[in-house]
């Protein structure tokens, strides 16, 4: 079964949906038949076989739905893994502009913080922290942010 | 309300199935309790008991499917953002900064405050 492509509305394709409906319908029919059969007999010994049919129908439906959920979970995981690969491929390009600011010595932090950040770091965005030299931060005992300095030489 | 049901049809159906299942299980329990004959009890167990469990499982599957569908849509939004980011990346030798889109690229309708 092919995984639905990017941009699909759901992690399942039409085939998986049809299979789910068919399996659940089979389970429902078995349960209904078992109920009808059991209702037609007054003695417990005559009903026992129909109980087995009903339980089997229920288990068939549960198996079909479990398969559906497992398939969906797998498709979502594969999609996420694909995106992680795309993000990793973009990482070298993203580190280019950051490297430009690395040498500019305009780094920000607030009093009491343990790390200093580049001005374009998501953590520092919109905070209004005044940029100061790196040595000032280092003398205050701060270390580089693990996000905006990721991949840089220590 | 109608729009909400249209947007959250899967979760609404899941809640409906679970509620109906609860009613069936309670009705089955009451009817089984009213009889001491196994031959009279078994049809109730078959209809209300197994039927209720059947609906309960369908409701659970619907709810989990809705979660997976939401997760899939979010991944699509991230995918679209990454593609835009790649398209905006500067050519070799340029020093332009890469800019992420300011607004999320979402194409599926969800009301304000809804679970995204």
Interface residues (C-beta under 8 A of the other chain):
Chain A: X6 X7 X8 X9 X10 X11 X24 X27 X28 X31 X34 X35 X38 X39 X41 X42 X43 X44 X47 X50 X51 X54 X55 X57 X58 X61 X62 X65 X68 X69 X72 X73 X75 X76 X79 X80 X82 X83 X86 X87 X89 X90 X93 X94 X96 X97 X100 X120
Chain B: X38 X39 X40 X42 X43 X45 X46 X47 X50 X51 X53 X54 X57 X58 X61 X64 X65 X68 X69 X71 X72 X73 X75 X76 X78 X79 X82 X83 X85 X86 X89 X90 X95 X96 X97 X98
